[in-house]
Amino acid sequence: MQDAFDFSAPENSGETSAMLKVSERAAQLRALLDRYAYAYYVCDAPEVPDAEYDQLFRELESLETAHPTLVCPESPTQRVGAPPLAAFDTVTHQTPMLSINNAFTAEEVTAFDRRCRELLALSENSPPIAYACEPKFDGLAISLVYEDGLFQLGATRGDGATGENVTLNVRTIHSVPLRLNSPAPKGRFEVRGEVLIRRADFAKLNAAQEAASEKTFANPRNAAAGSLRQLDSAITARRPLSFFAYGIGETSDQAMVPDTQAGVLDWLAMLGFRVAASRAVVHGAAGLLGYYDTMGRQRPTLPYDIDGVVYKVNRRDQQAQLGFVSRAPRFVIAHKFPAEEVLSRVEAIDVQIGRTGAVTPVARLEPVFVGGVTVTNATLHNFIELARKDIRVGDTVVVRRAGDVIPEVVASLPDRRPVDEAGHARFPLMACPPVCPECGSHIERLPGEAVARCTGGLVCPAQRKQALRHFASRRAMDIEGLGEKIVDQLVDAGLVHSPADLYTLTVAQLTALDRFADKSAENLVAAIQNSRQARLDRLIYALGIRNVGEQTAKDLARYLGSMNALMQADQTVLMQVPDVGPVVADSIVSFFAEAHNREVLARLQAAGMHWEDLPTQVAEGPLLGKTVVLTGTLPNLSRDEAKALIEAAGGKASGSVSAKTYWVVAGEAAGSKLDKARSLGIEILDESEFLKRLQS
């Protein structure tokens, strides 16, 4: 946003010049706000975050307050929203749908309570004012009109005076009752509320859009607004829209209307409308701020998006006494949460290597306060996303942070991008680097994957701790005592840089570390030395080769028989191994093509691991070449023990039943696998029969 103009008047001379600047700034703000309002309300494609709009709006309000001659009928401060879409018939609201004023600080909330007390002429000794508090939905405001309990008309708020007739679309929303529960009010009855899409429904909607190769939505609010404004109501019917009522408008049967806002919401719920469950009646400013804090904590777990809370004087007679200002009622205010979307500028784009080797571009930003914290870095996810959003150094960008979610760059504003004298972008679009900035290993992106990865898993500093934890894990080298905290300690102390360094550790080195006694140090060194006798398949799995899991490691060990054979195998040889396809074969060849990885293996050999002597999986046995599926809980054998027996007999333990399955071994609470085995005519064994067959 451009810097706010200092509109204080100079002394004596220069007043005309200063006023001209003020007038120009006001005109500029009106044009910007009209543009942003059109994009938000009419096009459903916001150009800037709400916080940016609010800040510009408040600056214009300040200018017009200080200089009343600047106020004009077309100013955004003198109207509520945007004009209706031309594609719909217009509806005139019998009672205008006004917007409400915002509060951003506790001081502004306290001032709101004080103003209400003063306008109601309450003394210091009077009880605190009762307020009805509700969440502020982030959706699209609409009006529903009923006649004698039957739904007749649905209209958007539009500019507050006239809206768009969306009756056919509203009829498709299941949470909008077409007939009110009895006893319904007689004559005309207007209900006001918000159309929105709940978070879970939004995720499903975007997944369906993506599966159909259609445009996904930026957020639930945009999706709801776009769905309600479809000219084809059949499309609206397929969208998961919800309606929450929050008040009433023009009503013929006033005798039925409760005398409090809380009573109105309870009444609307009785009539068949959905209302916010997280509503409350509180007293005084302290009660308002307490509700705000409570909703702030609940906000991440709510099923729908909210951007603040709404406070309304609870008694309707006091609401009438407080009345209205030109564009908003005096008895209500919205207390907004810290902005979750703001604008910032990209100062640089760095490359970050994650613990699994993922290569992530990260935007370094001008510090900006968003979502309750100051943000200086934001993820750009991957280089495909970076190119799709066209984010460049120098760009003004929308930054989002929701709750504890890592800040992300949502979009750039191309019209604010720095350009050279020829009008071209000053900075090029950044491409994924060919080598890792941490270790120099090649960076690869496999077909069908969005994330590029560093291939130096064994030596990359960014991946070091994760690689060591995997190497020592129970299903890999099974080094007892080498847990996460010990790995962190060894790496932080500079004692271990790769798995090969583990085999040179001494008791003296370990006892020099915190929390290491002689006995625990001796036990860890012994466990590391014992791991030299692990099977070949465990060592292959321990290396952390991309796409090589436990079963693939076992297949490789059984088929190739040695580490040297695996290191020398090309794609053609590897694809002869059962269940190894081109993706897995490419990952293996790429891993051993890296000099860094071969160096670690050479150091493992030098440290005493002679993998030519490591045992492999058996090449013969009663189950050689056969697949066995385990399902349910066996009475005596654990799943791992049963799996080991299958593999020791030359078989393969699989997780799914197919026509090629040899046996299914079933225990208690066996599920769909057992049913499928029966349908395919596969032999089913219990534990005792399984053990008997293996022994025979």
C-alpha positions, 0 to 999 in steps of 0.5 A: 500500500502507498504511504498514508498522506499526512493531511495536517494543514500547514500554517498560513501560506501553502494551505491551498497547495496542501489541500490540493494534495489532500484532495488528490489523495482522497480521489486516489483512495476512492478509485482504489477502493472502488476497484478493489470493491468491484473485484471482491463483490462483483467479480469474486476475485479479490485483488488484495487482502481484507486488511489492505482494503480496511487500511485504505478505507480507514485512511479515506475516513480520516481524510473526510473527517478532517476535511468534510468538504471532501465527502461526496455521494459516490465515496465508498464511505457513503455506501455499503458494497458494490452494484449488483451483477447485470446478469441478475434482476435487481431487488430493492431491500425494504430495509437497507442491508447496512454494513457494520463498523470494525474494531481492531483493538481492545481499546476500540471495543472498550470505546464502543461499550462506553459510547453505548452507555453514554447514548443510552444515558446509563449511569456509572452505577447501572449494570453493564450492558448485555451483548449478544456475541456471534462469530463473524462468518466469512461468506456472502450476505443474503436476504431471504423473504418468506410470505406466510411461512413459505420461501419467496425470494433470495437476494444478495446484499449488493450495494445495501439498497439493491441486490441481485435476485438469486432465488433459484440458486438459494432454493438449491441450498439444503440448509435454507428451509422452503417452509418454516416450522410452525408457528411461523410468522404471518405475512412478510418475514425477512431473514438475513444471514450468510451463505458459506462453504464449510472447510471440509466441503471446500476441500472436497469441492477443490479435489473434485474440481482438480480431478475434472481438470477445472479451476480450483477456488482460492478460498471458501468465501470465493467458492461460495460467492461464485456458486451463488452467482451461477446463472445455471442453478443446476451448477449451484445445486452441485456446490456444497453451500450452507446458510447460517442465519444471524438476524431479521429484516422487514417483518409484518408480524412484529408481535412474534419477534423476541425482544432480544438478539439472543432470543431472535437467534433461538427463534430462528433455530426453532423456525428451521434455520441453522444458527451459530452454535458458538454464540453467547450473551456477555456483559460489559467490555470485559465480557466482550473481550473474553468472548473474543479470546475464546473464539480466537482459540476455537477458530482453528477447530471451527468447521467454517472460516470466520474473520472476527466476532460480532457484538450486538446490544442484546435488548432490541429496545436499546438497539432502537434507542441507539439507532444508526449513523449514515452507513452502519448501526450504532448498536453493533460492531465487528471485532476482527482477528489479526489479518491472515492475509496482508501485502508485503514485498519479496526481497529475495528468493532462497532455496531450502533443503528439507530433512527428506531432501525436498527442495523448497523455494522460500520468499524473504519478505519485508517484515509484515504482521500477519496472523498475530506474528511478524513474518519475514519468510514464506514458503513458495512450495515448489518451483512448479507453483512458483512458476504458476504464480509467477512470483519474482524478486521485487514483487508485491505479494499477498501473504497468508497465515492461518493459525499455526500454518506456515506462512505462504505467498498466495499471489503477486500483484503484477501491476506493482512489479518493478520494471526496467526502462523498456517496461520489462520485469526487472527480475527474471523468474527463478528456476530450480537449481541443478545442484544442492546448495548444501552438498553439491549433489544433483537435484532431480524431479521425477516424472509425475512429482511436483517436488524436486529433491536433493539426491545426497541423502547420506551426506547432505547436511540438511538431511543428515539427522533424518538419514542417520535416524533411518539408518539406525531404525529397527527395520534397517540396521537396528542399532539399539540405543541410537534414538532421535535425541542421541542422533541430534547430540552426535551431529550437533557435537560434530562427531557424526557426519554420515553413517560411516562415522558411527563405526568409528565412535569410541566410548571415550568420545561418548562419555565426553557428551552430556548424559552419557555414563560409561555403561550406556556408552559401552552399550551403544558402541557394542550395538553399533558394532553388532549391526555389521552383521545385519542382513544385506537387505537391511543395509540396502533399506538403511541407505535411504534410496528413494522409492526403495522400501523394505520389501524392495530391499529384500527383493534386491538382496535376494535377486542380486546377492551382494552390494557390489552387484547392486552398485553396478546394476543398470536399469535393464538388470534392475528391472529384472528384479520382481516388482522393480519398475523404471521409477525405482530402477532410476532412483537406484542408478541415480543414488549410486551415480553420486560420488558422495554416496559411493564415498560413504559406502567405501568408508563403511567398508573401511570401517569394517562392514564387509558386505560381501559376507552379509547374509541375503534372503534365502534363495530356496524354501517351501514358499520360494516365489510364492506370496502369502497375505496375513490378515487379522490378529494371530494368537501367538505370532506377531505380524513381524514374526509371521512375516519373518517366517514367510520370508525365511521360507523364501516367500513374500509377505504381501498386504493385498490379496490377488489371484496370485496369492498362494495362502491367506493366513487369517487370525481373529477379526480378519476383514475384507482380505478374508472375504476376497480370498474366499471369493477367489478360492484361495487357500485359507490357513489359521496359525497352527496350520500355517506353522505345520505347513512350514515345518513339513 
